[in-house]
């Protein structure tokens, strides 16, 4: 499941100039995965707030969210 996702990320980052191996862009891959985790975390918090009848205001601006 995740293997194809990592492959897609690797393919995109590998096309950047100066990238000889996966080690050249491991920081970027880690950052992308962190942003995806943060977006999913916010979705969970929003859902929990809605189920509790509360409002939730996210910390990530809409333009920076994983899904627009």
N, CA, C and O of each residue as an XYZ file, in Angstrom:
272
protein
N       0.825     -1.189      0.000
C       0.000      0.000      0.000
C       0.873      1.259      0.000
O       0.715      2.124     -0.861
N       1.791      1.361      0.963
C       2.638      2.538      1.054
C       3.795      2.490      0.065
O       4.378      3.522     -0.269
N       4.121      1.303     -0.396
C       5.259      1.178     -1.311
C       5.061      2.011     -2.567
O       5.994      2.672     -3.022
N       3.860      1.990     -3.133
C       3.598      2.760     -4.347
C       3.641      4.259     -4.061
O       4.104      5.041     -4.891
N       3.160      4.652     -2.891
C       3.209      6.067     -2.511
C       4.648      6.543     -2.419
O       4.991      7.601     -2.946
N       5.495      5.759     -1.747
C       6.913      6.120     -1.657
C       7.570      6.125     -3.029
O       8.408      6.981     -3.314
N       7.202      5.189     -3.868
C       7.756      5.133     -5.231
C       7.383      6.395     -5.998
O       8.224      6.973     -6.687
N       6.131      6.826     -5.883
C       5.684      8.046     -6.564
C       6.450      9.268     -6.063
O       6.875     10.109     -6.855
N       6.622      9.362     -4.750
C       7.378     10.477     -4.181
C       8.821     10.438     -4.680
O       9.374     11.461     -5.084
N       9.421      9.257     -4.650
C      10.796      9.107     -5.128
C      10.931      9.513     -6.588
O      11.884     10.198     -6.961
N       9.979      9.092     -7.413
C      10.041      9.421     -8.837
C      10.007     10.931     -9.067
O      10.752     11.455     -9.895
N       9.145     11.623     -8.334
C       9.024     13.076     -8.486
C      10.293     13.780     -8.008
O      10.835     14.642     -8.700
N      10.758     13.403     -6.824
C      11.935     14.065     -6.265
C      13.207     13.713     -7.022
O      14.127     14.527     -7.099
N      13.270     12.515     -7.580
C      14.464     12.089     -8.305
C      14.672     12.904     -9.580
O      15.796     13.017    -10.068
N      13.593     13.471    -10.118
C      13.690     14.270    -11.337
C      14.317     15.638    -11.088
O      14.754     16.301    -12.029
N      14.365     16.066     -9.820
C      14.991     17.351     -9.499
C      16.485     17.297     -9.794
O      17.126     16.257     -9.638
N      17.016     18.406    -10.214
C      18.453     18.486    -10.544
C      19.298     18.231     -9.300
O      18.972     18.699     -8.209
N      20.365     17.500     -9.472
C      21.307     17.261     -8.397
C      20.983     16.104     -7.485
O      21.694     15.886     -6.504
N      19.941     15.356     -7.770
C      19.586     14.214     -6.937
C      20.151     12.940     -7.545
O      19.703     12.489     -8.599
N      21.135     12.368     -6.874
C      21.766     11.158     -7.381
C      21.169      9.888     -6.809
O      21.184      8.841     -7.456
N      20.635      9.983     -5.579
C      20.044      8.807     -4.943
C      18.949      9.246     -3.983
O      18.714     10.438     -3.782
N      18.287      8.259     -3.397
C      17.212      8.554     -2.444
C      17.730      9.312     -1.228
O      16.986     10.073     -0.609
N      18.982      9.116     -0.886
C      19.554      9.805      0.272
C      19.664     11.307      0.054
O      19.728     12.071      1.017
N      19.685     11.735     -1.201
C      19.774     13.160     -1.501
C      18.494     13.910     -1.152
O      18.526     15.123     -0.947
N      17.384     13.214     -1.084
C      16.119     13.900     -0.797
C      15.325     13.239      0.325
O      14.101     13.357      0.362
N      15.992     12.555      1.226
C      15.309     11.923      2.353
C      14.638     12.982      3.245
O      13.575     12.724      3.810
N      15.242     14.155      3.374
C      14.633     15.216      4.188
C      13.320     15.682      3.587
O      12.347     15.899      4.309
N      13.285     15.837      2.268
C      12.055     16.270      1.608
C      10.960     15.213      1.748
O       9.798     15.540      1.989
N      11.337     13.957      1.599
C      10.370     12.873      1.755
C       9.807     12.866      3.170
O       8.600     12.714      3.358
N      10.676     13.030      4.165
C      10.230     13.074      5.558
C       9.279     14.233      5.795
O       8.276     14.081      6.493
N       9.582     15.385      5.224
C       8.739     16.569      5.388
C       7.369     16.342      4.751
O       6.349     16.694      5.344
N       7.333     15.767      3.565
C       6.055     15.484      2.894
C       5.208     14.539      3.742
O       4.005     14.749      3.895
N       5.831     13.505      4.288
C       5.092     12.553      5.124
C       4.599     13.214      6.408
O       3.499     12.916      6.874
N       5.403     14.108      6.983
C       4.965     14.831      8.175
C       3.754     15.701      7.868
O       2.800     15.735      8.645
N       3.785     16.407      6.736
C       2.651     17.261      6.368
C       1.385     16.434      6.143
O       0.293     16.867      6.510
N       1.520     15.265      5.554
C       0.376     14.371      5.358
C      -0.156     13.901      6.707
O      -1.368     13.866      6.919
N       0.739     13.543      7.616
C       0.323     13.139      8.964
C      -0.429     14.273      9.655
O      -1.481     14.045     10.252
N       0.100     15.484      9.579
C      -0.530     16.631     10.221
C      -1.917     16.900      9.640
O      -2.848     17.217     10.381
N      -2.060     16.777      8.334
C      -3.354     16.973      7.694
C      -4.354     15.918      8.174
O      -5.497     16.250      8.489
N      -3.940     14.669      8.230
C      -4.822     13.602      8.721
C      -5.179     13.807     10.188
O      -6.312     13.545     10.594
N      -4.227     14.272     10.982
C      -4.466     14.559     12.390
C      -5.549     15.626     12.542
O      -6.448     15.500     13.374
N      -5.451     16.674     11.732
C      -6.454     17.734     11.785
C      -7.831     17.225     11.377
O      -8.835     17.616     11.971
N      -7.888     16.369     10.383
C      -9.174     15.790      9.979
C      -9.796     15.006     11.125
O     -10.997     15.108     11.375
N      -8.976     14.223     11.821
C      -9.471     13.454     12.964
C      -9.986     14.372     14.066
O     -11.041     14.121     14.648
N      -9.241     15.433     14.351
C      -9.663     16.397     15.382
C     -10.976     17.081     14.990
O     -11.855     17.280     15.829
N     -11.099     17.435     13.723
C     -12.322     18.090     13.249
C     -13.514     17.141     13.354
O     -14.593     17.544     13.788
N     -13.324     15.895     12.963
C     -14.400     14.909     13.049
C     -14.814     14.694     14.502
O     -16.007     14.647     14.804
N     -13.848     14.562     15.396
C     -14.151     14.374     16.815
C     -14.913     15.569     17.374
O     -15.851     15.396     18.153
N     -14.525     16.761     16.990
C     -15.222     17.967     17.461
C     -16.649     18.004     16.938
O     -17.572     18.346     17.677
N     -16.837     17.654     15.666
C     -18.188     17.647     15.092
C     -19.083     16.622     15.794
O     -20.254     16.895     16.056
N     -18.536     15.454     16.095
C     -19.317     14.430     16.797
C     -19.674     14.856     18.214
O     -20.695     14.430     18.755
N     -18.840     15.691     18.813
C     -19.102     16.192     20.162
C     -19.942     17.469     20.137
O     -20.242     18.033     21.189
N     -20.318     17.922     18.954
C     -21.127     19.133     18.836
C     -20.330     20.404     19.046
O     -20.892     21.444     19.389
N     -19.034     20.329     18.844
C     -18.174     21.491     19.025
C     -17.629     21.927     17.673
O     -17.750     21.218     16.674
N     -17.035     23.092     17.668
C     -16.407     23.558     16.435
C     -14.900     23.361     16.548
O     -14.339     23.330     17.643
N     -14.272     23.231     15.409
C     -12.825     23.067     15.377
C     -12.264     23.949     14.284
O     -12.713     23.905     13.139
N     -11.283     24.747     14.646
C     -10.611     25.584     13.666
C      -9.202     25.041     13.489
O      -8.416     25.002     14.435
N      -8.895     24.627     12.282
C      -7.601     24.020     11.999
C      -6.456     25.006     12.091
O      -6.651     26.221     12.062
N      -5.259     24.458     12.202
C      -4.073     25.300     12.292
C      -3.396     25.471     10.939
O      -2.525     26.326     10.778
N      -3.797     24.655      9.969
C      -3.208     24.748      8.635
C      -4.136     25.580      7.746
O      -5.331     25.296      7.657
N      -3.592     26.596      7.095
C      -4.389     27.393      6.166
C      -4.878     26.506      5.023
O      -4.207     25.555      4.624
N      -6.060     26.838      4.508
C      -6.671     26.022      3.465
C      -5.759     25.823      2.253
O      -5.728     24.738      1.673
N      -5.030     26.847      1.875
C      -4.166     26.751      0.690
C      -3.019     25.764      0.885
O      -2.413     25.324     -0.092
N      -2.710     25.405      2.147
C      -1.605     24.505      2.422
C      -2.058     23.089      2.793
O      -1.228     22.218      3.057
N      -3.354     22.867      2.810
C      -3.860     21.548      3.171
C      -3.558     20.526      2.077
O      -3.411     20.869      0.904
N      -3.472     19.281      2.485
C      -3.163     18.193      1.556
C      -4.216     18.132      0.472
O      -3.893     18.072     -0.714
N      -5.468     18.147      0.873
C      -6.579     18.165     -0.079
C      -7.210     19.549     -0.039
O      -7.543     20.057      1.031
N      -7.369     20.140     -1.182
C      -7.926     21.501     -1.231
C      -9.413     21.518     -1.018
O     -10.027     22.585     -1.031
